Amino acid sequence: MTDREIRKPTGKDLGFATSSSSPEISINGDVNLIVNGSPVRVELGGGRLIPSVGFLGPRGTYTEEAKEALMGVNTSGKFTEEPLRMTNRGVVEVIDQGVFDVGVVASENAIEGDVAMTWKALLKSDLSILGETVLPIHNMLIGNPDEPITEIRTHSHAFPQCERFLTQYHPDVERVETSSTAQAVEDIVNRKGAAAIASRKVAELYRVPIIAENIGDNSHNATRFFLLGRGETEPTGNDTTTLAFVPEINGPGTLLDYLRPFAERGIDMTKIDSHPSGKMGKYLFLISIDGHSKDAKISKAVSELGVICEQIKILGSYKKADIPEGVNVPGTWNGD
């Protein structure tokens, strides 16, 4: 094997500085979790006997809904779970450090595009994408309808998703960003004149009235969420493989050369994005393709790409999410 052949490097290989304080992960064993109806092998750390799951909190976030869509409601003690009061980046980092075995984070929105902090943290980590789900996003204005609104709180991605409503009805109200939509509702419970943008579920959870329903600019809005962890999946016949690569050279037609191994084998590419690599003028490409890395033609295409790239990393192969009726798939043109 040459050093140009396909390998799975760490985030540092891709030009991102990894944390020198990350502990060595002690793997205690592994267990099969049912994710989207298919078994996924998950490595357990920290002496745990059942998987621990971390997700963006507090209770009531869209991310908690995504966790339930991916793994089901935890009624039988098949895993432990904890809502985390931190950013998506923080959730990825604590999973990578072994504090939790798996975690759920938002990766992409149909309107706002990639959740950049999720991808940056994932690229720095040694984690894999083990599953995905796509949720419809229906935002509500939540608060006391009998009080004049002086401020509106929500996650940074939710404000632009509701821009038309906010501009028309609350153009001069102060906007305050929070770590999650659920955190915004928790913040306003005893805050006079404050409102929040979040889901119906979190309004009901915190028993705060809904002032206006479905205030999003696009009624077909949706967000993709990933299940991240150390583990392995098997082909299901309906899979996506996501990988990152840094081209070795840049010039006319270069990108075409790097995508040719997939085109020549009839492999459909469902996503392509460029991200900063950490070096000015050099970019990292993220692509998603139909198929599993264990499929013969996918394996051959990725190996061929690896020979001509400066760096390459398979971020995961996982079962495709079912797309809810009436939503636009994140990454496709919304026309709105």
C-alpha angles and dihedrals in degrees: 000000000000125000088249094064124101116288138155106246126188123258089265090063088061094060097265120123109238121210113266089204095064108121125233107264114235108211111213097185137288140269137192116248122190106235119177087347095304130097117256122188110228125190114227123215139183095045091293121155096195127036120271117215127203125191140168109282175238105070115283101041123140084244090062088052088051090051090055092047091052101040107012129242110312099237099135101048094250089144140004120240140193133187108227124215097216141083127286087258090055092050091053091047096052091049089050089050090055097248087125130019096222137005141190123229138165113254108173142008126207091231107028097035125213121015092233098198091055093053094044092052092044092052090053092050137075092231129119132215104249100174146351140209133184120217129192111240117219111172125200132193104239129192145079108325091200095061129074109248114242099167138017122208131198146122115301092248094053097061096065090042088063099035098125093052093045093048093049101043107019108023096148101038117117114253118216121191120220134187092253141359090251090052088055092056092046089051095055099047092099099016115109116227094008126125133182139210113227144115129299089247094060092045089056092044093055093034094235118147122250110238097185130008130222096001095166119123092230120045090200095058117144140169130213118221129195132212106218130192147107110292147081140264132205126225114272099181090250105068143138126212119202122195141167127218140174115215116236094218136020124216145109110323094004095128090050089057091052093050095044095088088063098041093050090055095046093248113158116228110212100180140020128176136161123225133182111270096204092261120091112249094013119100136194119221124215116201135175122202136184113261142039127284088238091059108104098234093045091049092050094047093049091047090052091049091048092059093059100038129089090223135355134182131183105222095190150305114232144158114278117252121245109246113230115237114267099020131110116239110246108253095036127102111270098197089213 
